[in-house]
Amino acid sequence: MKFIKLNRQSIQLFFQKPLVQIFTIAAILCLLVDSFSRESFPLAVGAVFFNPLIFLYNTLIIAITLTPALFFARRICFYVIVSLLWVIIGITDFILLQFRTTPFTFVDVTMIQSAIGIWDHYLTVWQLILIVLLFSAAVIGCVILFRRTKKLEKPPALRVVKSMILMAACAIVATDLGVALKFLSRNFGNLADAYHSYGLPYCFVNSMFNTGIDKPKKYSEEYVQKIIASIEHTATPIPTPLPTPTLTPMPEKEPERTPNILFLQLESFFDPTSIAGSTFTDDPLPNYRRLMEEFTSGYLYVPSVGAGTANTEFEVITGMNLDFFGPGEYPYKTILLDTACESIGYVLKNRGYGTHAIHNNDGTFYGRHLVFPNLGFDNFISVEYMNPIDRTPLAWAKDKILTGEIAKALDSTKEPDFIYTISVQGHGSYPDKEILTDPVIDLSLPEHLSELYYPLLYYTNQIHEMDDFVAELIEMLENREEETVLVMYGDHLPGFKLTQEDLGGASLFATQYVVWSNFELEPEHKDLEAYQLYSYVLERLNIHDGIINGFHQTQKTSELYLEELEILEYDMLYGKQNCYNGKNPYAPTQMKMGIDPIILTGIRALGSVLEEEAKEILPEEELKLLPNKENTENENPANPTDSRDENIQDTTLSGTPSPTPPTEKENDSFWSFLSKKDDDQIYTVFLLGSGFTPYSYVQVNGKEQETMFVSDTVLTAVMPLPDIGATITIVQHGSDEQVLSSSEPLIITEQLLKNIFPKENPELEGED
């Protein structure tokens, strides 16, 4: 037997082989990113010995991404760039796990625009600066490395291609074999567990390519028709213009009811007293607890923990099970962007209901402004259309504003209403230090959870306010004397990294729901999946329309229930739509943003004038709406009405500092510092109208102007005087600057411009 003598030179020659380099780097990267995923290097090392096949499989995946380096002479630079990308994925996963329990998936990359809008809720300015500096340093380092690295001899291209094909084939075979032997899975019920079981590289790549619903093996037109026939009600055509099929109900014991139907999804809402070993100085949820005792209630099993609001929303609105989709997928960011989908919105819309969505956060978050028309909503009231907004210490809008918005939606139609409301007050990230100076409720925790004291203290006091909001909402609904059903539930548990043991054995995926009504509805305790909730409520009201609704109501006890639900979901969203005879009957709605129209009625301009002159220029009722020294001093700086962020004072809504008030020696007048006039003829222009909010901005010929919100009837803009023929509109948008809606334009005429200074002619409105 011939033995190879190992020495330094032979080892160097061995590691100079390109494929050896690739697999060595891949193994190191695999261990590193797994350490980030597990938040522990020792646990990652232990996983290598506990499940070496998974480690080798993930090493192969990373190696495939490194192999294209062999096409380049400066392949070391390519190694570094690809390695940095994997390290960034690992670090990002680690950072996200500090705020939520859901790991980093490729879907998060597609949601980067929404994430940018809320970065300040999770990262400090210094942390953001550090991230930018590190990223910049990495880019600069790569450029320097590219210039300084030596060019190496490239292997023959054909050999490289063969290697890549062989490695890809091995990965495919290993994946299929792993799935067949059940040490791998393509779909994950619990993402966090999957990342630990199958490794970050595989799970992340899987989330990149595995989207939508795979075609079920039994899928066929005949089988779909068999499912439809098995439902107790048969599909019948719907006359135009109603775009959805109705299922004709069988004889009923009780007549149908058409009450207002309200769903209230409470952000991160659960009972903190269920944490084992915790004590509270007062009950955080006295109203909700009483409702659960007196009305229908139970556990609601949701698809995520610590994050994923939109996915619970998806299951509740559509009645579809998210488990059949790709791992970590948000249908709001994929199929629902361009596909109308059967939902409770369409079911009730076809019964003559007005359909409304309400959310006291950005309307563009999760792409809701694009998705809700595909779910049958007539209008969407997001935070950009609300005023005044009271905010939490973390700058999330408080939920109490939703009571008035729900009442406004109910008042907007004569027919019964379906309202889907999404709250935001309980949102994280929760502070790890004391920020509440006088908490209403205090608490104590077992020693192993002591680090949760400040986060849980903040959270508990916020959901206590949310509980007060629930009581106020019910009082408002009772006073309306209209038959109403209100369904309330938490979208997911907060991101406290609690374990099942911490909750006394309760599932981390279970929140609590309650069905309140102001008419007789026999209470019962029933645990439900989120995708069963709306069908259960409609069944209690003897409403059986819709295929998904009818399926849940009639087939939930079938042994093939989940298998056939998957077939229906595939057929409706990705298949041939055999359940609709080959054509989707649902058309996107012409959804309107907001309830009250935003109307621009007049424009006035002021130069540098004294307060006494201003009193002669503007009518008294309008002058009261404008800020002045007296009411500015009396304002509560902790709750300004002209800013979206309570922590930012003396700024306009666009983030530009407001003019600094002068000293008394300069001029003790509001107009002297707000109004401007320089050599370029810049003026403070007052826009008059109705429906304005702190998210209203002035545009002149499509160009946005520096804008400050004064009241719901007055905005100011610092700008040159518009030209004749110019168009002025008021647009609504949030921090991401995506325009949600705009007013009818005000066209500047010669007469209007001539009289723009109200001292000469104060009656401007409506002039042509």
C-alpha positions in Angstrom: 0.0 0.0 0.0 1.3 3.4 -1.0 1.1 6.1 1.7 1.1 9.8 0.7 3.5 11.7 2.9 1.9 14.9 4.1 4.0 18.0 4.4 3.4 21.7 4.2 4.0 21.9 0.5 1.6 19.0 -0.3 -1.1 20.6 1.9 -0.6 23.9 0.1 -0.9 22.3 -3.3 -4.0 20.5 -2.2 -5.7 23.7 -1.1 -4.7 25.4 -4.3 -7.1 23.2 -6.2 -10.2 25.3 -7.0 -12.9 22.9 -5.9 -11.1 22.2 -2.7 -11.0 26.0 -2.0 -14.7 26.3 -2.9 -15.8 23.5 -0.5 -13.5 24.7 2.3 -14.9 28.2 2.1 -18.4 26.8 1.8 -18.0 24.7 5.0 -16.7 27.7 7.0 -19.6 29.8 5.7 -22.1 27.1 6.5 -20.9 27.0 10.1 -20.8 30.8 10.4 -24.3 31.5 9.1 -25.7 28.6 11.2 -24.2 30.3 14.2 -26.1 33.4 13.4 -29.3 31.5 12.8 -29.0 29.6 16.1 -27.6 32.7 17.9 -24.9 30.5 19.3 -21.6 29.2 17.9 -21.5 26.1 20.2 -25.0 25.1 19.1 -23.9 25.4 15.5 -20.9 23.2 16.1 -23.1 20.7 18.0 -25.5 20.6 15.0 -22.6 19.5 12.7 -22.0 16.4 14.8 -25.7 15.8 15.6 -26.8 15.9 11.9 -23.7 15.8 9.6 -25.8 15.1 6.5 -27.7 18.4 6.8 -24.3 20.2 7.3 -22.9 18.6 4.1 -26.0 19.3 2.2 -26.0 23.0 3.1 -22.2 23.2 2.4 -23.1 21.9 -1.1 -25.7 24.7 -1.6 -23.2 27.4 -0.7 -20.5 25.7 -2.8 -22.8 26.0 -5.9 -23.0 29.7 -5.4 -19.2 30.0 -5.2 -18.4 27.8 -8.3 -19.0 30.6 -10.9 -15.8 32.2 -9.5 -13.9 29.7 -11.6 -14.9 31.7 -14.7 -12.9 34.7 -13.5 -9.2 35.3 -13.3 -9.7 37.2 -10.0 -11.7 34.5 -8.4 -10.5 35.3 -4.9 -12.4 38.6 -5.2 -15.5 36.6 -6.3 -15.1 34.3 -3.3 -15.1 37.3 -1.0 -18.1 39.0 -2.6 -20.2 35.8 -2.4 -19.0 35.1 1.1 -20.0 38.6 2.2 -23.5 38.0 0.8 -23.9 34.9 2.8 -22.6 36.6 5.9 -25.0 39.5 5.3 -27.9 36.9 5.1 -26.7 35.4 8.4 -26.3 38.7 10.2 -29.7 39.9 8.9 -31.3 36.8 10.2 -29.6 37.3 13.6 -30.9 40.9 13.8 -34.4 40.0 12.8 -34.5 37.3 15.4 -33.9 39.9 18.1 -37.3 41.5 17.2 -39.4 38.6 16.0 -39.4 34.8 16.0 -39.7 34.4 12.3 -36.3 33.9 10.5 -35.1 35.9 7.5 -36.5 34.7 4.2 -36.2 35.9 0.6 -39.7 37.4 0.9 -38.3 39.9 3.4 -36.0 41.2 0.6 -39.1 41.8 -1.6 -40.6 43.8 1.3 -37.6 46.1 1.8 -39.6 49.2 0.8 -42.0 48.6 3.6 -39.2 47.8 6.1 -37.5 51.1 5.3 -40.6 52.9 6.4 -40.5 51.5 10.0 -36.7 51.1 10.6 -36.8 53.7 13.3 -39.1 51.5 15.4 -36.4 48.8 15.6 -33.0 50.5 15.1 -31.5 53.6 16.7 -29.9 56.2 14.5 -26.4 55.1 15.6 -27.2 51.5 14.8 -28.3 52.5 11.3 -25.2 54.6 10.8 -23.1 51.7 11.9 -24.8 49.4 9.4 -24.3 52.0 6.6 -20.6 52.4 7.5 -20.0 48.6 7.6 -21.8 48.2 4.3 -19.8 51.0 2.8 -16.5 49.6 4.2 -17.4 46.2 2.6 -18.0 47.8 -0.8 -14.8 49.8 -0.6 -12.9 46.7 0.6 -14.2 44.7 -2.4 -13.0 47.4 -4.8 -9.6 47.5 -3.2 -9.4 43.8 -3.2 -10.4 43.6 -6.9 -7.5 46.0 -7.8 -4.9 44.2 -5.7 -5.6 40.6 -6.2 -3.5 38.6 -8.7 -5.0 37.1 -11.7 -5.1 33.3 -11.5 -5.1 30.8 -14.2 -8.7 29.9 -15.1 -9.6 26.3 -15.5 -11.1 25.3 -18.9 -14.6 26.7 -19.2 -16.0 23.3 -20.2 -14.6 21.7 -17.1 -16.2 24.5 -15.0 -19.5 24.0 -16.6 -19.4 20.2 -16.1 -18.5 20.8 -12.4 -21.5 23.2 -12.0 -23.9 20.7 -13.7 -22.6 17.9 -11.6 -23.0 19.9 -8.3 -26.4 21.1 -9.3 -27.5 17.5 -10.1 -26.1 16.3 -6.8 -28.1 19.0 -5.0 -31.3 18.1 -6.8 -30.9 14.4 -6.1 -30.0 15.1 -2.5 -33.1 17.3 -2.1 -35.4 14.7 -3.6 -33.8 11.9 -1.5 -33.9 14.0 1.6 -37.6 14.8 1.1 -38.4 11.1 0.4 -36.4 10.0 3.5 -38.1 12.8 5.5 -34.9 14.5 6.8 -35.8 17.5 4.5 -39.1 19.2 3.7 -40.1 21.6 1.0 -42.9 23.2 3.1 -42.5 24.3 6.7 -45.3 24.6 9.2 -42.9 26.4 11.6 -40.1 28.5 10.0 -38.0 28.8 13.1 -38.0 25.1 13.7 -37.2 24.5 10.0 -34.2 26.8 10.0 -32.8 24.8 13.0 -33.7 21.4 11.5 -32.7 22.0 7.8 -30.2 24.8 8.0 -30.3 28.5 6.9 -28.8 28.0 3.4 -31.4 25.5 2.4 -34.4 27.3 3.9 -33.4 30.7 2.5 -32.9 29.3 -1.0 -36.1 27.3 -0.7 -38.0 30.5 0.2 -36.5 32.1 -3.0 -37.7 29.5 -5.4 -40.6 27.7 -3.6 -43.5 30.1 -3.9 -47.2 29.7 -4.6 -48.9 26.3 -4.3 -47.5 23.2 -6.0 -50.0 21.4 -8.2 -51.6 18.7 -6.1 -51.2 15.1 -7.4 -55.0 14.6 -7.4 -55.7 17.9 -9.2 -58.1 17.6 -12.2 -61.3 19.1 -13.5 -63.2 16.0 -12.5 -61.9 16.0 -8.9 -62.6 19.7 -8.5 -66.2 19.1 -9.6 -66.4 16.2 -7.2 -65.4 18.6 -4.4 -68.0 21.2 -5.4 -70.7 18.5 -5.6 -69.8 17.3 -2.1 -70.6 20.7 -0.6 -74.1 20.8 0.7 -75.0 23.7 -1.5 -74.6 23.8 -5.3 -73.1 26.6 -7.3 -75.5 28.8 -9.3 -74.8 31.5 -11.9 -74.8 35.1 -10.7 -76.4 37.8 -12.8 -74.3 40.8 -13.7 -72.9 43.1 -12.3 -72.3 40.8 -9.3 -69.0 39.1 -10.1 -69.1 36.1 -7.7 -70.9 32.8 -7.6 -73.5 32.3 -4.8 -74.2 29.0 -3.2 -77.9 28.4 -2.9 -78.6 27.6 0.7 -80.6 24.5 1.7 -83.7 25.0 3.8 -82.7 26.7 7.1 -84.0 26.4 10.5 -83.6 30.1 11.1 -83.9 33.1 8.7 -80.8 34.8 7.4 -79.6 37.9 9.2 -77.8 40.9 7.6 -76.3 42.7 10.6 -73.2 44.9 10.3 -70.2 42.5 10.4 -67.0 43.9 11.9 -63.7 42.1 12.2 -61.1 43.7 14.5 -57.6 42.3 14.2 -55.6 43.5 17.3 -51.9 43.9 16.8 -49.8 41.4 18.9 -52.7 40.9 21.3 -52.7 38.1 23.8 -53.2 37.6 27.5 -49.8 38.3 29.3 -51.1 36.8 32.5 -50.9 33.4 30.8 -47.1 33.6 31.3 -46.2 31.1 33.9 -44.9 32.6 37.2 -45.9 36.2 36.2 -48.0 38.5 38.5 -49.7 41.8 37.6 -50.8 44.6 39.9 -54.1 44.8 37.9 -55.8 42.8 35.1 -54.5 44.2 31.8 -57.6 42.9 29.9 -60.7 43.2 32.1 -63.0 44.1 29.2 -61.8 41.5 26.8 -61.8 38.8 29.5 -65.4 39.7 30.4 -66.4 39.4 26.7 -64.8 36.0 26.4 -66.8 34.8 29.4 -70.1 36.1 28.1 -69.9 35.6 24.3 -68.6 33.0 21.8 -64.9 32.7 22.2 -61.9 30.3 22.0 -58.4 29.9 20.7 -57.5 31.0 17.2 -54.6 29.2 15.7 -52.6 31.7 13.5 -49.8 31.0 11.0 -47.0 33.0 12.7 -45.4 34.1 15.9 -43.9 37.6 16.6 -44.6 38.9 13.1 -46.6 38.2 10.0 -49.7 40.3 10.5 -50.5 40.2 6.8 -50.5 36.4 6.7 -53.1 36.1 9.6 -55.0 38.7 7.7 -54.8 36.7 4.5 -56.1 33.5 6.2 -59.0 35.3 7.9 -60.2 37.3 4.9 -59.9 34.5 2.3 -60.5 31.4 4.3 -57.4 29.9 2.7 -54.7 27.9 4.6 -51.2 29.5 4.3 -49.5 26.2 4.9 -49.9 25.2 1.2 -47.9 28.2 0.1 -44.1 28.5 -0.1 -42.1 28.8 3.2 -42.3 32.4 4.6 -44.4 33.6 1.6 -46.7 36.5 1.9 -49.5 36.2 -0.7 -50.0 39.9 -0.4 -46.6 40.3 -2.1 -47.0 37.6 -4.7 -50.2 36.2 -6.2 -52.7 38.8 -4.7 -50.9 41.7 -6.3 -52.6 40.9 -9.6 -55.2 38.2 -8.9 -58.7 38.8 -7.4 -59.5 36.2 -4.8 -62.7 34.9 -3.3 -63.0 36.4 0.2 -65.5 37.4 2.9 -65.4 40.8 1.3 -66.8 39.5 -2.0 -69.2 37.2 -0.3 -70.8 40.1 1.6 -70.4 42.6 -1.1 -72.6 40.4 -3.3 -75.3 40.5 -0.6 -75.4 44.3 -0.8 -72.9 45.1 2.0 -70.6 48.1 1.9 -67.1 46.7 2.3 -64.4 48.8 4.2 -60.9 48.2 5.4 -59.4 50.4 8.2 -55.8 50.5 9.5 -54.1 53.1 11.6 -50.8 52.6 9.9 -49.3 53.3 6.5 -51.7 52.3 3.7 -48.8 51.0 1.6 -47.4 48.6 4.2 -47.6 45.0 2.9 -48.9 46.5 -0.3 -52.4 46.7 1.2 -53.4 49.6 -1.1 -52.8 47.3 -4.1 -54.1 44.0 -2.6 -57.4 45.2 -0.9 -59.1 45.8 -4.3 -58.5 42.2 -5.1 -60.2 41.1 -1.9 -63.4 43.0 -2.6 -63.1 46.2 -0.5 -64.9 49.4 -1.6 -62.6 51.7 0.4 -59.6 51.7 2.6 -59.1 54.2 5.4 -55.4 54.2 6.4 -53.6 56.4 8.8 -53.0 59.0 6.0 -56.7 59.8 6.2 -57.0 60.1 10.0 -56.7 63.1 12.3 -56.0 63.8 15.1 -53.6 61.0 15.9 -52.4 60.2 19.4 -49.3 58.2 19.5 -47.5 55.7 21.8 -44.0 56.5 23.1 -42.7 54.4 20.2 -44.7 56.6 17.7 -47.3 54.0 16.7 -50.8 55.4 16.3 -53.0 54.6 19.3 -56.0 52.4 18.6 -58.6 54.7 20.1 -58.7 56.7 16.9 -60.3 53.6 15.2 -63.6 54.0 17.0 -64.4 57.2 15.2 -63.2 55.8 11.9 -65.4 52.7 12.2 -68.4 55.0 13.0 -67.5 57.1 9.9 -67.5 54.0 7.7 -70.8 52.8 9.2 -72.3 56.3 8.5 -71.0 56.3 4.9 -73.6 53.8 3.5 -77.3 53.1 4.0 -76.8 49.3 3.5 -75.3 47.0 6.1 -71.5 47.1 6.3 -68.6 44.7 6.5 -65.6 46.4 8.1 -62.2 44.8 8.5 -60.1 46.8 10.9 -56.4 46.3 11.6 -55.0 47.9 14.8 -51.3 48.8 15.4 -50.9 50.1 19.0 -49.4 46.8 20.3 -46.7 46.7 17.7 -43.0 46.2 18.7 -40.1 46.6 18.9 -40.6 46.8 22.7 -38.1 48.9 24.7 -35.5 47.2 26.8 -35.3 50.1 29.2 -37.7 52.3 31.2 -39.7 54.7 29.0 -43.0 54.7 30.9 -42.8 57.2 33.8 -46.0 56.3 35.4 -47.3 52.9 34.2 -50.9 52.0 35.1 -50.0 48.4 35.6 -46.8 46.9 37.1 -45.7 43.3 37.0 -43.2 40.8 38.2 -41.6 37.9 36.3 -39.8 34.6 37.1 -36.0 35.0 37.3 -35.4 33.3 33.9 -37.6 35.9 32.2 -36.3 39.0 34.1 -34.8 40.5 31.0 -38.4 40.8 29.6 -39.5 43.1 32.5 -39.2 46.5 30.6 -40.5 45.1 27.2 -43.4 43.4 28.9 -44.1 46.4 31.1 -44.5 48.6 28.1 -46.5 46.0 26.2 -48.9 45.3 29.1 -49.7 49.0 29.4 -50.3 49.4 25.7 -52.7 46.4 25.5 -54.4 47.7 28.6 -55.2 50.9 26.5 -56.2 48.6 23.6 -58.6 46.9 26.0 -60.1 50.3 26.9 -60.5 50.9 23.2 -62.4 47.7 22.8 -64.9 48.8 25.6 -65.3 52.2 23.9 -65.9 50.6 20.5 -68.6 48.3 21.9 -70.3 51.2 23.7 -70.4 53.1 20.4 -71.8 50.1 18.5 -74.5 49.6 21.2 -75.6 53.3 21.0 -76.1 53.0 17.2 -79.0 50.5 17.8 -78.1 48.6 14.6 -77.7 44.9 14.6 -74.0 44.3 14.7 -71.5 41.4 15.1 -68.0 42.2 16.2 -65.3 39.6 15.8 -62.0 40.4 17.7 -58.7 38.5 17.8 -55.0 38.9 18.1 -53.0 38.5 14.9 -50.1 36.7 16.6 -48.2 36.6 19.9 -45.7 39.5 20.5 -42.0 38.9 19.7 -40.9 38.0 23.2 -39.3 34.7 22.3 -41.5 32.9 24.8 -41.5 29.1 24.8 -44.4 26.8 25.1 -43.3 26.0 28.6 -43.4 29.7 29.5 -47.1 29.7 28.5 -48.0 26.7 30.6 -48.0 24.4 27.6 -50.2 26.6 25.4 -49.4 26.8 21.7 -47.2 29.7 20.6 -49.5 30.0 17.5 -52.7 30.4 19.5 -54.3 33.8 20.3 -57.8 34.3 21.6 -60.9 35.5 19.7 -64.3 36.6 20.8 -67.6 37.1 18.8 -69.7 39.9 20.3 -73.2 40.8 19.1 -75.9 43.2 20.3 -78.6 40.6 19.5 -79.2 37.0 20.7 -76.4 34.7 19.4 -76.0 31.6 21.5 -72.5 31.7 23.0 -70.2 28.7 22.6 -66.5 27.9 23.2 -64.8 26.7 20.0 -61.2 26.6 19.0 -60.6 27.5 15.3 -57.9 27.9 12.7 -57.6 31.4 11.4 -58.7 30.3 7.9 -62.0 28.9 9.5 -63.0 32.0 11.4 -65.1 33.9 8.8 -66.9 30.8 7.7 -67.8 30.0 11.3 -69.2 33.5 11.9 -71.2 33.5 8.7 -72.5 30.0 9.5 -73.8 31.3 12.7 -75.7 34.0 10.7 -76.9 31.4 8.1 -74.9 32.9 5.3 -73.5 30.1 3.1 -72.5 31.9 -0.1 -69.1 31.3 -1.7 -67.2 28.1 -2.5 -64.5 28.4 0.2 -67.2 29.5 2.8 -69.4 26.6 1.9 -66.5 24.1 1.9 -65.5 25.0 5.4 -69.0 24.9 6.7 -69.8 21.5 5.2 -66.5 19.6 4.9 -64.6 20.5 8.1 -65.1 17.0 9.5 -64.1 15.2 6.3 -61.0 13.0 6.4 -60.0 14.7 3.1 -60.7 18.2 4.4 -57.1 19.7 4.2 -56.2 17.7 1.0 -59.3 19.0 -0.8 -58.9 22.6 0.6 -55.4 22.6 -1.0 -56.9 21.5 -4.3 -59.5 24.3 -4.2 -56.9 26.9 -3.3 -54.6 25.8 -6.2 -57.5 25.7 -8.6 -58.7 29.2 -7.7 -55.3 30.9 -7.7 -53.0 28.9 -9.9 -55.0 26.3 -11.7 -57.6 26.3 -14.5 -60.4 27.7 -12.1 -62.5 24.6 -12.8 -64.6 25.5 -9.7 -65.7 28.6 -11.6 -66.2 26.8 -14.9 -62.9 28.1 -16.2 -63.2 31.9 -15.5 -62.5 33.8 -12.4 -65.8 35.6 -11.5 -64.1 38.2 -9.3 -63.0 41.5 -10.6 -60.9 44.0 -8.6 -63.0 46.8 -7.1 -62.5 50.5 -7.8 -61.4 51.0 -4.2 -61.4 54.5 -2.8 -58.8 55.7 -0.3 -60.5 57.3 2.7 -64.1 58.2 3.4 -64.2 62.0 3.4 -63.2 63.6 0.1 -60.2 65.9 0.2 -61.3 69.2 -1.4 -59.2 72.2 -2.3 -61.3 75.3 -2.5 -59.1 78.4 -2.3 -55.6 79.8 -2.1 -54.2 82.9 -0.3 -50.7 84.3 0.0 -49.2 86.4 2.7 -46.0 88.4 2.8 -44.3 89.7 5.9 -47.2 91.3 7.7 -48.0 92.1 11.3 -50.5 90.1 13.3 -52.8 93.1 13.5 -52.9 93.3 9.7 -53.6 89.6 9.5 -56.6 90.0 11.7 -58.0 92.4 9.0 -57.1 90.0 6.2 -58.6 86.7 7.3 -62.1 86.0 8.6 -62.1 85.4 12.4 -63.2 81.7 12.1 -60.1 81.0 9.8 -57.8 83.0 11.9 -58.6 80.8 14.9 -57.4 77.7 13.0 -53.9 79.2 12.4 -51.1 78.8 15.0 -50.2 81.9 17.0 -48.0 82.7 19.9 -50.7 82.1 22.5 -52.0 78.7 21.4 -48.5 77.5 20.4 -47.3 78.1 24.0 -50.3 76.2 25.3 -49.8 73.2 23.0 -48.8 69.9 24.6 -45.4 69.2 23.0 -45.7 65.5 23.8 -48.7 65.3 21.5 -48.4 67.7 18.6 -51.1 67.6 16.0 -48.9 68.7 13.1 -46.4 65.8 13.1 -46.5 62.1 12.5 -43.8 61.6 15.2 -44.3 62.9 18.7 -40.5 62.8 19.2 -39.9 65.2 16.4 -40.9 68.8 17.1 -40.7 72.0 15.1 -40.6 70.2 11.8 -42.8 70.1 8.8 -44.4 66.9 7.6 -41.8 66.4 4.9 -39.1 66.4 7.6 -37.8 70.0 6.7 -37.2 72.2 9.8 -39.8 74.8 10.2 -38.6 78.5 10.3 -37.2 79.3 13.7 -39.3 81.8 15.6 -37.5 85.2 16.0 -36.9 86.9 19.3 -39.3 89.5 20.6 -36.9 92.2 19.4 -37.2 91.0 15.8 -41.0 90.8 15.8 -43.4 89.3 18.2 -45.6 87.9 15.5 -46.5 84.5 14.0 -46.5 86.0 10.5 -43.0 87.4 10.7 -41.4 83.9 11.0 -43.8 81.8 9.1 -44.3 84.1 6.1 -41.3 84.5 3.8 -40.4 86.9 1.0 -37.0 87.1 -0.5 -35.5 88.2 -3.8 -36.9 85.1 -5.5 -40.4 86.0 -4.4 -41.1 83.1 -2.0 -44.3 83.3 -0.1 -46.2 81.4 2.6 -49.3 80.3 0.7 -52.4 79.1 2.6 -54.5 76.4 1.0 -58.1 76.3 2.1 -60.4 73.3 1.8 -61.5 70.3 3.8 -60.4 66.7 4.7 -56.8 67.6 5.2 -54.6 65.5 7.6 -51.0 65.6 8.7 -50.3 63.4 5.6 -51.6 66.1 3.1 -49.0 67.7 0.8 -49.2 70.5 -1.7 -48.2 69.8 -5.3 -47.9 72.5 -8.0 -47.8 71.1 -11.5 -46.9 67.7 -10.0 -44.0 69.1 -7.9 -44.3 68.7 -4.2 -43.9 71.8 -2.0 -42.7 72.3 1.5 -45.9 71.7 3.4 -47.1 72.2 7.0 -50.4 70.9 8.3 -52.4 73.5 10.3 -55.9 72.0 10.5 -58.3 69.9 8.5 -59.2 73.0 6.5 -55.9 74.8 6.2 -52.4 73.9 4.9 -49.5 76.1 4.4 -46.8 75.8 1.7 -43.6 77.8 1.3 -43.4 78.4 -2.5 -43.3 81.0 -5.3 -46.6 82.4 -6.5 -48.0 80.0 -9.1 -48.3 81.0 -12.7 -51.6 81.4 -14.6 -52.7 77.9 -15.7 -50.8 76.1 -13.0 -52.6 73.3 -11.3 -52.5 72.8 -7.5 -53.5 69.5 -5.9 -53.4 68.1 -2.4 -52.0 64.6 -2.3 -52.0 62.0 0.5 -48.9 60.0 1.1 -46.9 58.5 4.0 -43.2 58.3 4.8 -42.5 56.2 1.6 -43.9 59.0 -0.5 -46.2 56.7 -2.5 -49.2 58.8 -3.5 -52.4 57.2 -2.3 -54.9 59.8 -3.6 -55.1 63.4 -4.7 -57.8 66.1 -4.7 -59.4 67.6 -7.8 -56.9 70.2 -9.1 -57.3 73.9 -8.5 -56.4 75.7 -11.7 -54.9 79.1 -11.3 -56.7 81.7 -13.3 -55.7 85.4 -14.0 -58.5 86.6 -11.7 -57.5 84.2 -8.9 -53.9 85.1 -9.1 -54.7 88.8 -9.1 -56.7 88.5 -5.9 -54.3 86.0 -4.2 -53.5 88.5 -1.5 -56.7 88.7 0.5 -56.0 92.2 1.9 -57.1 93.5 -1.5 -60.0 91.1 -1.9 -60.7 88.6 0.9 -63.4 86.7 -0.9 -61.4 84.4 -3.1 -63.0 81.0 -2.9 -64.7 79.8 -6.1 -63.4 82.7 -8.2 -62.6 82.0 -11.7 
